[in-house]
Structure formats: structure tokens, C-alpha cells
């Protein structure tokens, strides 16, 4: 019997007590199992080629290489990680450009209170393969370079303050970031097959200009347990020096770190190499699996990538490949498709983020129907999210 078949059989035959399930909103039942979506089944594809639950609608807000309607700004290629920020009575959606230097960087869309695009502009230029990142509580966007010895750049979503490189957050193949205001740390993922999970302790919370301490998670090889943290001796190694991930003995390895999202004392992050979603319990420094496609019958979620959450406590995980879906993981341990993009099998879904009111979800198809970085499409889905 193959490992995948054996593990799924073991899960289906086990009891919740044996698996240590918890059923609170703050701690996800683990591992999540395939089930019906609380939003109901997907309907036929709409005019934009997106299958959605009943009651939800989609629209295209920007296309790579084309002027954003109502503005004079040409939208960037290869849209990737993104986030929303309040802006008066409206909001701003920022989007990374996963393109090589000098074409990498960040662009932004400004919306008024009715959801109309009123502006588009660049907030970071000349950087290298800006993949994912994370929003800070002080309303800046941390844009991460997904290259060996890459940096984190702190950017202003309004485009007023110049972007600043934050060297103290380390030089490695950055993927995503998530801020924990309770412990005043920032968690970071690393897109390497033997990557690590980091946390950065700013010397001054609310300002990254005064440096801080980069630490790496230390733990065993199990999929659950207790972790400790160790300081990285040289967070900014040069080319040819010992990589950041190799400087601490016993650092826990993760297979291709991707998205990262924090809420209610938990940091959720994904690893694409083994199709897993992890939960780090910050209060007691324990970690466990939220989802593993090896432990889920007929898994709807594969190619796990960017991740975000709704105000109702659901996780939304975008696929890089798979069925081009954004899947939902509910706190009671159900995983199901929320939407599917059709006709774009050579692309990936990136940058899911909710507007401040929580009734609009933004995301991009990085290569769209063309399969090229010049064919990216950025969407908005509107509806009654839980």
C-alpha cells in the first residue's frame, strides 16, 4: 500500500480523540478533511471564466500590460502577493510583480467607498522577483524578494513615502510575512526545499528602521510538537557565505515555504513541496498540521500557495496549479473549493486579500489565459462572505 493511501485510510478510520481534534474558531481541526463548502457548490463559469458559489460575482480590475481603466497607469506583469489597506472611506490593494530586476516591484490600485478604481500607481521599482509579503499593523506592505540572498522591502501603499530595504530581516529566498501584534514579532517563510520558518523581533514595534533580531524555529522532524527559537548569527550573509537557513543546528526544515497569515494567536503558513498548511500556536510555541493532502480523501486543495483569512475565521488558500482554485478551510476542519478559474491551466492564483469591510476578495491569475507573465489578470469577487 502506498504511503498516501495508507495515511488516508488511517485518518478515515481514526477517531477525533485519537487525532487530537479541536473545534474552536481559534484552533483549526487538524488535519482538515474534504467536505461540502459552507457556501454551497460551484456554479457554471461566469463571463470571466470563474466558477463561484451562488450569490457571488466577479469582475476584472486590471490586466498586465494594459492601462487600468479610469487611470493612466499600465498594470505590471506577473502579479503575485497582495494585501488591502484602508484609505479614507475606500481602500488600496497592493500587488507584487514577480519579475526579475529591474522589472520587479509593487503596484497599487486605489478604490473609493463604492468600489470604483480611482487610481493606480507604482510604490516600489527595480527589485528582483517580488513574490509574496505581508501587511503591517502600521499600514505598510512588506514586499519579499524570492531569490537567494533576497531582501524584504517596506513600502507605502499610498506611494508617498519611498520604499526602504530592511536588511535586518535577513537575506534569503523570502516568500511571505505575517505580523503578530500580540508578541510584537513578524513571521517569515522561505521558499527552499530545506527552508526554515523565521521570526523577526523589531527593536521598536511599529518601526522597522531601528533594526531587530532574526530568529529561526528549532524543532524535530515531526509534524507536530513544541518549538524553540534561536538567533541567526549572520542574518545578511553575502554570496558564498553560509546561508541563513544553515547557520543554526537543529533548525526545523520546511519543504518550500509559501503563504503566511496571522490571526487570533495563530500563524498559518503553507509549504508547496508537500501540499501542507501548518499552524503555529504562538502562545505556547507548538506547531501542528491544519491540512495535508496525504491525509485527506480526494483532496480538493493541491499546489498550496498564498493564504489569507476572513473575518469569520475561515482560511482561503490559493493554488499554484492544481485545479486553479481558491479553497476554503473552515475552523471545524472542512476543506472545499470556494472558486475555480477555468481555461487557465498554465497559470497560478496569487495575492488573495479581503478589503477592510470583508465583502470583496482580490486575487490575481499570474499568467492568465496566455500562460505568460505578460498575461496576468487581477480580479475582484464580491458577495456575502462569512
Secondary structure, DSSP 8 states (H G I E B T S, - for coil): --HHHHHHHHHHHS-HHHHT---BTTB--SS-EE---TT--B-S--TTSEEEBTT-EEEEEEETTSB-TTSS-B--SSEEEEEEEEETTEEEEEEEE---TTSEEEEEEEE-TTS-EEEEEEEEEEES-EEEEEE-TTS-EEEEE-STTB-EEEE-TTS-S--EE-GGG-SB-EEEEEEETTTTEEEEEE-STTB-EEEEEEEETTEEEEEEEEEEEE--SSSSEE-EEEE-S-TT--TTS--GGGSSTTB--BSSEEEEEEETTEEEEEETTTTEEEEEETTTTEEEEEEEGGGSTT-S--SEEEEEE-TTS-EEEEESSTTSEEEEE-TTSEEEEEEEE-S-TT--EEEEEE-TTSSEEEEEESSTTTTSGGG-EEEEEES---
